[in-house]
Amino acid sequence: MSEKTLIVIAGPTAVGKTALSIKLAERLKTEIVSADSRQFYREMEIGTAKPNAEELKAIKHYFINSLSIHEDYSVGDYEKDALKCLEELFRKHDKVILVGGSGLFINAVCEGLDVLPTGDKQIREHYEKLFNEKGVAPLQNELKEKDPAYFEIVDKQNPRRLIRALEVISVSGKPYSDFRKKEPAKRDFSVIKIGLNLDKELLRKRIDQRVDEMLATGWLEECKKLYVTRNLNALKTVGYTELFDFIEGKTDWETTITNIKTNTWHYAKRQLTWFRKDKEIMWFSTKDEGEIMQHIGIV
């Protein structure tokens, strides 16, 4: 087993991953790599629950505010960049922390991605146009028909995942599930995976409280500034979508807040569904700090 260890802190939104990862990093005198695909983008400051200025000052973080929403950035790009970053960090540290709620990005670092056919811009634009005009339902229906196996496990509310699968199917003539990796890639480090979860009612309460806090600190104003770029992929995400609907007059304020809280809760449940499929994850409550420390070898 490698003497270098990547400690993964995974779990749903608002569960407390940031606070725990900073405590662990302070104890281990190490640094943190983010695996939250929404926190990459500089312009999405309030609605992505990034670590605050004090937290970022306490521990060096990577892949926070590293991109503009105008840049195309795939999970494949992230895998390459994150592995290069970890190679540098492991020269200084025996243990490094990877934290986030984006399961696919965590998998890319720990196990590698599937080797997929080259994309086709025209096909991708066709499906993006379909989504922009008719929403996610036509994408879901087509994927269910063409690849029921992948449809069972995909995040059905994530248009980017659906469009990518349909693009691969169209290019290759084969189901997307045929390209799914069977053997994980070899890495030069060991991996310890920690899953954080809370009682359902408490997690939902924390989500609602976080939404209220983000709205109170100017999230709507942030969305008004970003409105002209609302069709960029980075902005097609929970919270921003609902606030753009409000700006367009499609919903009233009370309905908008309810929709954000409900859809964030659904997103958290989808995150948990994804992570629970990973048998390497050891699950803890945020109250179990002592047990977590012991599990990763901090005495």
Order of alpha helices (4+ residues) and beta strands (2+ residues): beta-alpha-beta-alpha-beta-alpha-beta-alpha-alpha-alpha-alpha-alpha-beta-alpha-alpha-alpha-alpha-beta-alpha
